[in-house]
């Protein structure tokens, strides 16, 4: 009898040392009583959960428990901000990547480093899934319908660059007033208000993941080749 794909994926996670557990079908909510605290690498438990053909989604516990964490980049806004971060600090290393409904998960090794989970602290559209968190893993089905899938399943996770770990670990400071009259944490990347509003509107339109990935690559290349004045105009919310 052929093993269900979700069971094979769960056993693969366990073989990598990642603790796995089931989510409700086509959902992100845990299907176990204690959520990620029930996550395990025990093959017998994984067979009991996933071998019966019930359409569970698959989740991996993040942080030191599994030795991995995820940089969750979502939507047009997230990819645009990631491109700016890479311009400021350097490219992300080649690492394991999975596609979500509208973005990517970049998987990194913890290497014994404690990394807190956070939403939007690094930059809008960029979250950290680490200690005290979990992510849906391929071949889970997103609530909106798309299937999570690997971009480069054979590539192992690598340690994150120091600049990214620093941004993930630093504590957000008290809110500060920004030019549009609203407040934002000083711990996050501070992009100009107009550029932020335009990117936020595009993000809200729910552009598909493939387009976001292509645009991320395109923006990164554009920033490498454009003259400084053009880049300054873009950063002031006047993209050309």
MOGI-V469232 format. One record per backbone hydrogen bond with DSSP energy under -1.0 kcal/mol. NH is the residue of the N-H (numbers start at 1). CO is the residue of the C=O. If there is no record, write none. Layout:
nh->[NH | NH]
co->[CO | CO]
This chain:
nh->[8 | 9 | 10 | 11 | 12 | 13 | 14 | 15 | 16 | 17 | 18 | 20 | 21 | 23 | 24 | 27 | 31 | 37 | 38 | 39 | 40 | 46 | 47 | 48 | 49 | 50 | 51 | 56 | 57 | 59 | 60 | 61 | 62 | 63 | 66 | 67 | 68 | 69 | 70 | 71 | 72 | 73 | 74 | 75 | 78 | 79 | 80 | 81 | 82 | 83 | 84 | 85 | 86 | 87 | 88 | 89 | 90 | 98 | 99 | 100 | 104 | 105 | 106 | 107 | 108 | 109 | 110 | 113 | 118 | 126 | 127 | 128 | 129 | 131 | 133 | 135 | 137 | 140 | 142 | 145 | 148 | 149 | 151 | 155 | 165 | 166 | 167 | 168 | 169 | 170 | 176 | 178 | 181 | 184 | 188 | 189 | 191 | 196 | 197 | 198 | 199 | 200 | 201 | 202 | 203 | 204 | 206 | 212 | 213 | 214 | 215 | 216 | 217 | 218 | 219 | 220 | 221 | 222 | 223 | 224 | 225 | 226 | 231 | 232 | 233 | 234 | 235 | 236 | 237 | 238]
co->[4 | 5 | 6 | 7 | 8 | 9 | 10 | 11 | 12 | 14 | 13 | 40 | 59 | 57 | 29 | 24 | 22 | 34 | 35 | 36 | 20 | 42 | 43 | 44 | 45 | 46 | 47 | 54 | 23 | 21 | 135 | 19 | 133 | 68 | 63 | 63 | 63 | 108 | 129 | 106 | 127 | 104 | 125 | 102 | 74 | 75 | 76 | 77 | 78 | 79 | 80 | 81 | 82 | 83 | 84 | 85 | 86 | 105 | 149 | 103 | 73 | 98 | 71 | 96 | 69 | 158 | 67 | 110 | 128 | 123 | 72 | 118 | 70 | 115 | 130 | 60 | 58 | 137 | 146 | 142 | 140 | 99 | 97 | 152 | 161 | 162 | 163 | 164 | 165 | 166 | 184 | 182 | 178 | 176 | 185 | 122 | 189 | 192 | 193 | 194 | 195 | 196 | 197 | 198 | 199 | 200 | 203 | 208 | 209 | 210 | 211 | 212 | 213 | 214 | 215 | 216 | 217 | 218 | 219 | 220 | 221 | 222 | 227 | 228 | 229 | 230 | 231 | 232 | 234 | 233]
